[in-house]
Structures are given as C-alpha cells and as structure tokens.
Amino acid sequence: MGKRQPRSVLVSISSAEVELCRDFAVKCEQLRSYSGKRGWRGGLCPAMRLFGGVDVDETISGIVIGKVGEVALCKLAGAPIDTAMRDDGDGGKDVRLPCGSVQVKTSRKIRPGLVRDPVEQVDWFVFATWSGLEPNVLLHGYASRSQIASLPSVPSYRGSWMNKEVSFFTLRPVEQLIKIRPIGDVL
C-alpha cells in the first residue's frame, strides 16, 4: 500500500475465451433468472458487441465482463477457470489460488473498485478493467478482505445497498498475490 497505484498487469484474452464467458453467462442467467427477479431493473452494463464479435444483451453483459476478468486472473496465475453452474453461485469465490479464495471485481472503466457491503467471505479481492472491446484485461492489484471490510461504507449510486469504495492506490501488485503460498507449503 503506497502513494502510487501498483503497475497494472496486462493480460491478453482470445475471442474464444470471450465466447466461453458468454456461454457461461447465458447458462448462468437461465439457471438463476436474474431478469425475472423482483426489483431487477436491468443489468449494469448495456447490450454491446464485445471483442471478437461476441454479441451480448443487457441481461448477461455484466456477467460476461466479470467472467473475462476471472479468466485473465486464471491465465496469469495458471489456475483453472471455474465454469461450474451452481444454483446459488460461487459464494464470491471466483478463483481459488494457493493463497486462498479470490473475488475478481471487473469494471468497464478505470475507477475506484466497489465491493458490496457486507463484504463477502473470501480471502482476497482483485480489481480488473476490461472495456469489452479490446483483447486485453488490466489487472490493477489486490487487497485483503480485512482491508476492505475496514473501509467506510458508501451508498450505491444505483440502488439501495451500500458499498466499500476501494482506491487503487491502496492495492498491492497482483503478481505478489500469486506468489503467496499456504504456510504448510513454506515450512
């Protein structure tokens, strides 16, 4: 944590990986029926044509953007991509690394990261940006759950929930997270 934002890591993705993420999002929407839930006002991302000519509507665009961020972290860390369908989701545990569970927070624009309050029970959060139009994802850095939980809560600009707003200047380089090993592996 310092006065300067850590250097973001650029991870290339393929159009096939974007298609994989779209297919995952379609199945996810069918399983969970987000658009049919009470109070649902549309996705946070608009319908758009993504990198590789992959078309998505507003019901799945946010899911695809998020999944692409997960794929980028998995590629960087050499971790398997989780595409399993679960009725209640993955509990925020997007990627499992030797250092613990990680939730990847991906947005289309570079801005402070938002984590919904109460903070989910994961070990780490990684913040990423992917415009949806380019073959590259930026992984900005990571923070621990306890670091984020200690932040003040701020109102959401688009709903009645509260968020934790994470400045990228407080993040650590994502490469450091990948190097952390369980204490049992080190001793």
Secondary structure as a PSIPRED ss2 file (coil, helix, strand):
# PSIPRED VFORMAT (PSIPRED V4.0)

   1 M C   1.000  0.000  0.000
   2 G C   1.000  0.000  0.000
   3 K C   1.000  0.000  0.000
   4 R C   1.000  0.000  0.000
   5 Q C   1.000  0.000  0.000
   6 P C   1.000  0.000  0.000
   7 R C   1.000  0.000  0.000
   8 S C   1.000  0.000  0.000
   9 V E   0.000  0.000  1.000
  10 L E   0.000  0.000  1.000
  11 V E   0.000  0.000  1.000
  12 S E   0.000  0.000  1.000
  13 I C   1.000  0.000  0.000
  14 S C   1.000  0.000  0.000
  15 S H   0.000  1.000  0.000
  16 A H   0.000  1.000  0.000
  17 E H   0.000  1.000  0.000
  18 V H   0.000  1.000  0.000
  19 E H   0.000  1.000  0.000
  20 L H   0.000  1.000  0.000
  21 C H   0.000  1.000  0.000
  22 R H   0.000  1.000  0.000
  23 D H   0.000  1.000  0.000
  24 F H   0.000  1.000  0.000
  25 A H   0.000  1.000  0.000
  26 V H   0.000  1.000  0.000
  27 K H   0.000  1.000  0.000
  28 C H   0.000  1.000  0.000
  29 E H   0.000  1.000  0.000
  30 Q H   0.000  1.000  0.000
  31 L H   0.000  1.000  0.000
  32 R H   0.000  1.000  0.000
  33 S C   1.000  0.000  0.000
  34 Y H   0.000  1.000  0.000
  35 S H   0.000  1.000  0.000
  36 G H   0.000  1.000  0.000
  37 K C   1.000  0.000  0.000
  38 R C   1.000  0.000  0.000
  39 G C   1.000  0.000  0.000
  40 W C   1.000  0.000  0.000
  41 R C   1.000  0.000  0.000
  42 G C   1.000  0.000  0.000
  43 G C   1.000  0.000  0.000
  44 L C   1.000  0.000  0.000
  45 C C   1.000  0.000  0.000
  46 P C   1.000  0.000  0.000
  47 A C   1.000  0.000  0.000
  48 M E   0.000  0.000  1.000
  49 R E   0.000  0.000  1.000
  50 L E   0.000  0.000  1.000
  51 F C   1.000  0.000  0.000
  52 G C   1.000  0.000  0.000
  53 G C   1.000  0.000  0.000
  54 V E   0.000  0.000  1.000
  55 D E   0.000  0.000  1.000
  56 V E   0.000  0.000  1.000
  57 D C   1.000  0.000  0.000
  58 E C   1.000  0.000  0.000
  59 T C   1.000  0.000  0.000
  60 I C   1.000  0.000  0.000
  61 S H   0.000  1.000  0.000
  62 G H   0.000  1.000  0.000
  63 I H   0.000  1.000  0.000
  64 V H   0.000  1.000  0.000
  65 I H   0.000  1.000  0.000
  66 G H   0.000  1.000  0.000
  67 K H   0.000  1.000  0.000
  68 V H   0.000  1.000  0.000
  69 G H   0.000  1.000  0.000
  70 E H   0.000  1.000  0.000
  71 V H   0.000  1.000  0.000
  72 A H   0.000  1.000  0.000
  73 L H   0.000  1.000  0.000
  74 C H   0.000  1.000  0.000
  75 K H   0.000  1.000  0.000
  76 L H   0.000  1.000  0.000
  77 A H   0.000  1.000  0.000
  78 G C   1.000  0.000  0.000
  79 A C   1.000  0.000  0.000
  80 P C   1.000  0.000  0.000
  81 I C   1.000  0.000  0.000
  82 D C   1.000  0.000  0.000
  83 T C   1.000  0.000  0.000
  84 A C   1.000  0.000  0.000
  85 M C   1.000  0.000  0.000
  86 R C   1.000  0.000  0.000
  87 D C   1.000  0.000  0.000
  88 D C   1.000  0.000  0.000
  89 G C   1.000  0.000  0.000
  90 D C   1.000  0.000  0.000
  91 G C   1.000  0.000  0.000
  92 G C   1.000  0.000  0.000
  93 K C   1.000  0.000  0.000
  94 D C   1.000  0.000  0.000
  95 V E   0.000  0.000  1.000
  96 R E   0.000  0.000  1.000
  97 L E   0.000  0.000  1.000
  98 P C   1.000  0.000  0.000
  99 C C   1.000  0.000  0.000
 100 G E   0.000  0.000  1.000
 101 S E   0.000  0.000  1.000
 102 V E   0.000  0.000  1.000
 103 Q E   0.000  0.000  1.000
 104 V E   0.000  0.000  1.000
 105 K E   0.000  0.000  1.000
 106 T E   0.000  0.000  1.000
 107 S E   0.000  0.000  1.000
 108 R C   1.000  0.000  0.000
 109 K C   1.000  0.000  0.000
 110 I C   1.000  0.000  0.000
 111 R C   1.000  0.000  0.000
 112 P C   1.000  0.000  0.000
 113 G E   0.000  0.000  1.000
 114 L E   0.000  0.000  1.000
 115 V E   0.000  0.000  1.000
 116 R E   0.000  0.000  1.000
 117 D E   0.000  0.000  1.000
 118 P C   1.000  0.000  0.000
 119 V C   1.000  0.000  0.000
 120 E C   1.000  0.000  0.000
 121 Q C   1.000  0.000  0.000
 122 V C   1.000  0.000  0.000
 123 D C   1.000  0.000  0.000
 124 W E   0.000  0.000  1.000
 125 F E   0.000  0.000  1.000
 126 V E   0.000  0.000  1.000
 127 F E   0.000  0.000  1.000
 128 A E   0.000  0.000  1.000
 129 T E   0.000  0.000  1.000
 130 W C   1.000  0.000  0.000
 131 S C   1.000  0.000  0.000
 132 G C   1.000  0.000  0.000
 133 L C   1.000  0.000  0.000
 134 E C   1.000  0.000  0.000
 135 P C   1.000  0.000  0.000
 136 N E   0.000  0.000  1.000
 137 V E   0.000  0.000  1.000
 138 L E   0.000  0.000  1.000
 139 L E   0.000  0.000  1.000
 140 H E   0.000  0.000  1.000
 141 G E   0.000  0.000  1.000
 142 Y E   0.000  0.000  1.000
 143 A E   0.000  0.000  1.000
 144 S E   0.000  0.000  1.000
 145 R H   0.000  1.000  0.000
 146 S H   0.000  1.000  0.000
 147 Q H   0.000  1.000  0.000
 148 I H   0.000  1.000  0.000
 149 A H   0.000  1.000  0.000
 150 S C   1.000  0.000  0.000
 151 L C   1.000  0.000  0.000
 152 P C   1.000  0.000  0.000
 153 S E   0.000  0.000  1.000
 154 V E   0.000  0.000  1.000
 155 P E   0.000  0.000  1.000
 156 S C   1.000  0.000  0.000
 157 Y C   1.000  0.000  0.000
 158 R C   1.000  0.000  0.000
 159 G C   1.000  0.000  0.000
 160 S C   1.000  0.000  0.000
 161 W C   1.000  0.000  0.000
 162 M E   0.000  0.000  1.000
 163 N E   0.000  0.000  1.000
 164 K E   0.000  0.000  1.000
 165 E E   0.000  0.000  1.000
 166 V E   0.000  0.000  1.000
 167 S C   1.000  0.000  0.000
 168 F H   0.000  1.000  0.000
 169 F H   0.000  1.000  0.000
 170 T H   0.000  1.000  0.000
 171 L C   1.000  0.000  0.000
 172 R E   0.000  0.000  1.000
 173 P C   1.000  0.000  0.000
 174 V H   0.000  1.000  0.000
 175 E H   0.000  1.000  0.000
 176 Q H   0.000  1.000  0.000
 177 L H   0.000  1.000  0.000
 178 I H   0.000  1.000  0.000
 179 K H   0.000  1.000  0.000
 180 I C   1.000  0.000  0.000
 181 R C   1.000  0.000  0.000
 182 P C   1.000  0.000  0.000
 183 I H   0.000  1.000  0.000
 184 G H   0.000  1.000  0.000
 185 D H   0.000  1.000  0.000
 186 V H   0.000  1.000  0.000
 187 L C   1.000  0.000  0.000
